[in-house]
């Protein structure tokens, strides 16, 4: 995960907001969750807003909701770069298109 340029580690929500300012729909980045160690937050630009989506982790699997289907955060992000997030939430009919890189 640390080698992925869209992963920012420990970065504040305010810094994420600044990085995503004036970016196109489908821009995204991943950071460490601020409250739950071992979990992450995907921030996605959709509908002109930053959508924060928690990436859950349990028993070696990751996902946005149960069942957690992915073996890594990288697998999850790769999947949603190819497939719409509408699979997870109908209101998020968009792919992860533009990584905000370090």
Secondary structure as the mmCIF struct_conf table of DSSP 4:
data_model
#
loop_
_struct_conf.conf_type_id
_struct_conf.id
_struct_conf.beg_label_comp_id
_struct_conf.beg_label_asym_id
_struct_conf.beg_label_seq_id
_struct_conf.end_label_comp_id
_struct_conf.end_label_asym_id
_struct_conf.end_label_seq_id
TURN_TY1_P TURN_TY1_P1 UNK A 2 UNK A 3
TURN_TY1_P TURN_TY1_P2 UNK A 5 UNK A 6
STRN STRN1 UNK A 7 UNK A 7
BEND BEND1 UNK A 10 UNK A 10
HELX_RH_AL_P HELX_RH_AL_P1 UNK A 13 UNK A 20
TURN_TY1_P TURN_TY1_P3 UNK A 21 UNK A 22
HELX_LH_PP_P HELX_LH_PP_P1 UNK A 23 UNK A 24
TURN_TY1_P TURN_TY1_P4 UNK A 25 UNK A 26
STRN STRN2 UNK A 27 UNK A 32
BEND BEND2 UNK A 34 UNK A 36
TURN_TY1_P TURN_TY1_P5 UNK A 37 UNK A 38
STRN STRN3 UNK A 40 UNK A 46
TURN_TY1_P TURN_TY1_P6 UNK A 47 UNK A 48
STRN STRN4 UNK A 49 UNK A 58
TURN_TY1_P TURN_TY1_P7 UNK A 59 UNK A 60
STRN STRN5 UNK A 61 UNK A 63
BEND BEND3 UNK A 64 UNK A 67
STRN STRN6 UNK A 70 UNK A 70
BEND BEND4 UNK A 71 UNK A 72
HELX_RH_AL_P HELX_RH_AL_P2 UNK A 73 UNK A 82
BEND BEND5 UNK A 83 UNK A 83
HELX_RH_3T_P HELX_RH_3T_P1 UNK A 85 UNK A 87
TURN_TY1_P TURN_TY1_P8 UNK A 88 UNK A 88
TURN_TY1_P TURN_TY1_P9 UNK A 90 UNK A 91
STRN STRN7 UNK A 98 UNK A 99
#
